[in-house]
């Protein structure tokens, strides 16, 4: 079985892609980081670590999200029930202030050492002053979970009801099902009917395997970092 890793330091060497497009300052940023805390089982593959590589708290906090966000912006940050404290650290490091939370109540029995977690929380934070588009959105919903880490489609509808664009999703895997334009960044951004696979933006120091604005297999399939210098094995 392939070993997954925890990225603790910035890559020593990374390829800067060509034809980097201009991007707007985002008024709405959604992030679902690959948290390290309490994400492994005794065997090492029971939690998120069995599905994708994780990232240290410091690496997440050091992401230049403040440079991507508009001076007046909303942040929706997904956390696990055991790392809300880390989520608050990230919100502060990214230049936002936590205001409320949006809770997903899952229709199944969850895991947990003390309480069985049948919910997941998204912390809502604001930078500057940006009133909501609507004040009628309640702060929870009930929905069935599907594949690991995937959020129900109604989440995007709720976010768009509250927050104006331009929109950015960090650590995206499946592009949002929306008629709005969403920019996506992550290691596994899938194609949609309207957008190609790969990340839509370049973040210095945080390279990904493929970018949507590059169409040559000669460039997108090349390794962009030296594996031994970027991540430490668990």
BAMAR-797754 format. One record per residue: residue in three letters; x, y, z negated of N, C-alpha, C, O, CB in turn. Coordinates in steps of 0.2 Angstrom, whole numbers, plus 5000, padded with zeros to 4 digits. Glycine has a CB too. Layout:
<pts>
AlaXYZXYZXYZXYZXYZ/...
</pts>
This chain:
<pts>
Unk500449945000500050005000500450065000500950074996499550004994/Unk500350115004500650175005500650214998500150224995500450215010/Unk501250244996501250284990501050354992501250384996501950284987/Unk500650384987500450454988500850494984501250464979499650464986/Unk500950554985501450594981501050664978500550674980501950614986/Unk501450694974501250754971501750804973502350804972501250754963/Unk501550854977501950914979502050964974501650994972501650944986/Unk502750964972502851004966503251074968503251124965503250964961/Unk503651064974504051124976503851144983503651094987504751104975/Unk504051204985503951224992504451184996505051174994504051294992/Unk504251175002504751135007505351175008505351235009504351125014/Unk505951145008506551175010506551195017506851245019507151135008/Unk506251155021506251175029505551165031505251105030506851125032/Unk505351205035504651195038504651235045504951285046504051225034/Unk504251205050504251235056503651295056503151285053504051185061/Unk503851345059503351405060503051395066503351395071503751475059/Unk502351385067502051375073502051435077502151485075501351355072/Unk502051425084501951475089501251495090500751465088502251455096/Unk501151555092500551585094500051595088499451575088500251545099/Unk500351615082499951625076499451675078499651735079500451635070/Unk498851665077498251715078498251765073498451745067497651675080/Unk497951815074497751865069497151845065496751815068497651935072/Unk497151855059496651835055496351895051496751935049496851775050/Unk495651895049495451945045495551935038495851885036494651955046/Unk495451995034495451985027494751955025494251975027495552055023/Unk494851905021494251865020493851885014494151905008494451785019/Unk493151895015492751915009492451855005492251865000492151955012/Unk492551795008492351735004492851685005492951665011491651715007/Unk493051655000493551605000493351544996493151554990494251624998/Unk493351484999493151424996493751374995494051375000492551384999/Unk493851354989494451304989494251244984493951254979495051344985/Unk494551194987494451124983495151094982495251044986493951074986/Unk495551124978496251104978496351024976495850994972496651144973/Unk496850994978497050924976497350924969497950914968497450894981/Unk496950934964497250944957497550884955497450824957496650954952/Unk498150884951498450834948498250804942498250744940499250854947/Unk497950844937497750824931497150774931496650784934497450894927/Unk497350724927496850664926496550634933495950624933496250694922/Unk497050634938496750614944497050544946496950514952496950654950/Unk497350504941497550444943497250394938497050414932498350434942/Unk497250324940497050274935497650234933498250254934496550224938/Unk497550184929498150154926498550124932499150114932497850094921/Unk498150104937498550074943498750124948499150114952498050024947/Unk498550184947498850244951498450264957498550304960499550224953/Unk497950224958497550234965496750234963496350234968497650174970/Unk496550244957495850244956495550314957494950314958495750224949/Unk495950364956495650434957495850464964495850434969495850474952/Unk495850534964496050564970496650544973496750544979496050644969/Unk497150524969497850504971497750444977498250434981498250484966/Unk497250404976497150354981496850374988496850334992496750304978/Unk496750444988496350464994496850514998496750515004495750494993/Unk497250554994497650604998498150634993498150614987497150665000/Unk498650664995499250684991498950744987498450784989499750714996/Unk499250754981499050804976499550854976500050854979498950774969/Unk499350914972499850974972499850994965499350994961499551024977/Unk500451014963500551034956500151104955500051134959501351044954/Unk500051114948499651174946500051234949499751284951499551174939/Unk500751234948501151294950501051304957501051364959501851284947/Unk501151254961501051264968500451294970500351334975501151194972/Unk499851274967499251294969499151374967498951414970498651254965/Unk499451384961499451454958499851504963499651564963499651464951/Unk500351474965500851514969500551534977500951564980501551484970/Unk500051504979499751514985499651584986499351614982499151464987/Unk499751614992499651684993498951704994498851734999500151714998/Unk498451684990497751694992497651764991497151794995497351654987/Unk497951804987497851874986497951914992497651964994498251904980/Unk498451884996498551915003498051905008498051935013499251895005/Unk497751845007497251825012496551855011496151865015497151745012/Unk496451875005495751905003495751975004496152015003495651884995/Unk495051995005494952065006494952094998494952054994494252075009/Unk495052164998495152194991494452184987494452194981495252264992/Unk493952174991493252154988493052084991492852084996492752214989/Unk493052034986492951964989492651924984492751934978493651944992/Unk492451864986492151814982492551754982492851734988491451794983/Unk492651714977493051654977492551594974492351604969493751654973/Unk492551544977492151484975492751424974492951404979491651464980/Unk492851414968493451364966493151304963492851304957493951394962/Unk493251244966492951184964493551154959494151154960492851124969/Unk493251134953493651104948493351034945492751024947493751154942/Unk493750994942493450934939493250954932493451014929493950874939/Unk492850914928492650934922493250934917493150964911492150884919/Unk493850904918494350904914494950954915495350964911494650834914/Unk494850994920495351044922495051114923495351154927495751024928/Unk494551134919494251194920494751244918494751304921493551204916/Unk495151234913495651274910496151294916496351354916496051244904/Unk496351244920496851254925496451304931496751344934497051194928/Unk495851284932495451324937495451404935495551444939494751304937/Unk495351414929495351484926496051514927496151574929495151494919/Unk496651474926497251504928497351514935497651574937497851444925/Unk497151474939497151484946496851554949497051594952496951424950/Unk496251554946495851614948496151684946496251724950495151614944/Unk496551684940496851744938497451754942497651804944497051734931/Unk497851694944498451704948498251724955498751754958498751634948/Unk497751704957497551724964497151804964497051824970497051674967/Unk497151834959496951904958496151914958495851964960497151934964/Unk495851854955495051864954494951864947495351844943494751804958/Unk494251874945493951864939493351824939492951834943493851934936/Unk493351774934492851724934492251754932492251794927493051664930/Unk491651744935491051774934490551724931490151734926490751814940/Unk490451674935489951624934490151554936490751544938489251644937/Unk489751504937489851444939489251414943488751434942490151394934/Unk489451364947488951334952489051254951489551234952488951354959/Unk488551224948488551154946488251104950487651114952488351144939/Unk488551054952488251004956488050944952488550914949488750974962/Unk487450934951487250874947487150814951486750814956486550884943/Unk487550764950487650704955487150644952487050634946488350674955/Unk486750614957486250564955486550504955486350454958485750564961/Unk487050494950487350424949487750434942487950484940487850404955/Unk487950374940488350364934489050384936489350354941488250304930/Unk489450424932490050444934490550404929490350364925490150514934/Unk491250424930491750404925491950454920491750504920492350384929/Unk492250424915492450474909492650434903492350384902491950524908/Unk493150454899493350424893492850444887492850404883494050444891/Unk492550504887492150524882491450524884490950494881492350584879/Unk491250564889490650574892490650544900491150554903490350644892/Unk490150514902490150494909489950554914489450584913489650434910/Unk490450574918490350634921489950624928490150584932491050664924/Unk489350654927488850654933488750724936488250734938488250624931/Unk489250764935489250834938489950854940490450824938488950874933/Unk489950904944490550934946490451014947489851034948490750914953/Unk490951054945490851124944491251164949491851144951491051144937/Unk490951214952491251264956491251334952490751364951490951264963/Unk491851354951491951424947491851474952492151474957492551424943/Unk491451524951491351584955491651644952491551664946490551594956/Unk492051674956492451734954492451784959492251774965493251714953/Unk492551844957492551904961493251944960493551954955491951954959/Unk493351974966493952024966493652094968493252094973494552004971/Unk493852144965493552204966492852214965492552184960493652224974/Unk492452244969491752244968491352224975491452264980491452314966/Unk491052164975490652144980490052114978489952054976491152094984/Unk489452154978488852124976488552064980488852064986488252184977/Unk488152024978487951964982487451984987487152034986487651914977/Unk487451954992486951964998486251944995485751984997487051915004/Unk486151904991485551884988485651874980486151844978485251824991/Unk485151894976485151884969484651824967484551824961485051944965/Unk484451784972483951734970484251664970483851614970483451734975/Unk484951654971485251594971485351564964485751594960485951594975/Unk485051504962485151474955485851444955486151434960484651424953/Unk486151434949486851414949486851334948487351314945487151444943/Unk486451294950486551224950486051194956485651224958486351194944/Unk486251134958485851094963485951024961486451004958486051114970/Unk485550984964485550904963485650874970485250894974484850884959/Unk486150834970486250804976486650734976487050724971486650854981/Unk486650694981486950634980487650634983487750664988486550574985/Unk488150604980488850604982488850554988488550504988489350594977/Unk489350564992489450524998490150494998490350454993489350555005/Unk490650515002491350495002491750534997491450594994491650505009/Unk492250514995492650544990492850624991493050634997493350514988/Unk492650664987492750734987492350774992492350834992493550744989/Unk491950744996491550775001490950814997490650774993491250735006/Unk490750874998490250904995489650905000489650905006490450984994/Unk489050904997488450905001488350965005488651015004487750904996/Unk487950965011487951015016487651075013487751135015487550985022/Unk487151065008486851125005487251175002487051235000486251105001/Unk487851155000488351194996488451255001488451314998488951154994/Unk488651245007488851295012488251345012488351405013489051275018/Unk487651325013487051365013486951415007486851475008486451325014/Unk487151385001487051424995487651474995487551534993487151384989/Unk488251454997488751504997488651565002488751625001489451464999/Unk488451545008488251595013487651645011487651695013488151565020/Unk487251615007486651655004486951705000486651764999486151605001/Unk487451694996487751744991488251784994488351844992487951704985/Unk488751754998489351784999489351805007489151765011489951744998/Unk489651865008489651885016490351855018490751845015489651965016/Unk490351855025491051835028491451895029491251955028490851805035/Unk492051885032492351825035492451775030492551785024492951845039/Unk492351705032492351645028493051605029493251605034491751605028/Unk493351585023493951545023493851485019493651495013494551585022/Unk493951425021493951365016494651335016494951315021493451305019/Unk494951335010495651305009495551235007495051215003495951345003/Unk496051195009496051125007495451085011495151045008496051105000/Unk495251115016494651085020494851025023495351015026494451135025/Unk494350975023494450915027493950905033494050895038494350855022/Unk493250925031492750925036492550995037492351025032492150875034/Unk492451015043492251085044491551095042491151055043492351105052/Unk491451155039490751165037490251165042490351185048490651235033/Unk489651135041489051135045488751195045488251205041488651075044/Unk488851245049488651315049488651345056489051335060489051355044/Unk488151395056488151435062488651495062488751535067487451465064/Unk488951505056489351565054490051535056490251475056489351585047/Unk490551585057491251575059491551555052491651605048491551625063/Unk491851495052492251485046492951465048493051425053491951415042/Unk493451495045494151475046494351425041494151425035494651545045/Unk494751375043494851315039495651305038495951315043494551255041/Unk495851285033496551265032496651205027496251195022496951325028/Unk497051155029497151095025497551045030497651055036496451065023/Unk497750995026498150945030497750895034497950865039498450895025/Unk497050895033496650845037496050875040495450845040496450795032/Unk496050945042495450975045495250935051495650935056495651045047/Unk494650915051494350875057494050925062493950985061493850835054/Unk494050895068493750935074492950935073492650895069493850905081/Unk492650985076491950995076491651005083492151005088491651055071/Unk491051015084490851025091491051095094491151105100490051025091/Unk491251135089491451205091492251215090492451265094491051255088/Unk492551185086493251195084493651135085493451085083493251225077/Unk494251145087494751085087494951065080494851105075495351095092/Unk495251005080495550985073496151025072496551055076495750905074/Unk496351025065496951065063496751135060496251155060497351085069/Unk497251155056497151215052497051275057497451285062497651225047/Unk496651325055496551385059497051445057497151495061495851415058/Unk497351435051497851495049498451465047498551405045497551535043/Unk499051505047499651485044499851515038499751575037500251495050/Unk499951475033500151505026500951495025501151435024499751475020/Unk501351545025502051535024502151495017501951505012502351605023/Unk502651445018502851405012502351345011502451305007502851445006/Unk501751345015501251285014501051265021500551265023500651315010/Unk501551225024501451205031500951145031500851105026502051175034/Unk500651135036500151075037500351035044500751065048499451095038/Unk500150975045500350935050500150965057500550955062500150865050/Unk499550995057499351015064498951085063498551095058498850965067/Unk498951125068498651185069498151185075498251165080499051245069/Unk497551215074497051215079497251255085496951245090496351245076/Unk497651305084497851355089498451325093498751355098498051415087/Unk498651265092499251235096498851175099498551135096499851215091/Unk499051165105498651115109499151055112498951015115498251145115/Unk499751065111500251025114500450975109500650985103500951065116/Unk500350905111500550855106501350855104501550835099500450785109/Unk501750885109502450885108502550935102503050915098502750915114/Unk502150975100502251025094501851005088502151005083502151095096/Unk501250985089500850965083500950905080500850895074500150965085/Unk501250855084501450785081502150785078502250735075501350735086/Unk502550835079503150835076503150845068502750885066503650885079/Unk503550805065503650825057503850895056504350915060504050775054/Unk503550925052503750995051504151005044504351065043503151035050/Unk504250955041504650965035505050895034504950845037504250975028/Unk505550905030505950845028505650815022505650845017506750855027/Unk505350745023504950725017505350715010505050735005504750655019/Unk505950705011506350695004506450755001506650754995507050665006/Unk506350815004506450885001505850914999505850974996506850925006/Unk505250885001504650925000504250894994503850934990504250925006/Unk504250834993503750804988504150754984504650714986503150774991/Unk503950744978504150694973503650634973503050644972504350724966/Unk503950574973503450514972503250514965503550524960503850454974/Unk502650484965502350474958502650414955502450394949501550464958/
</pts>
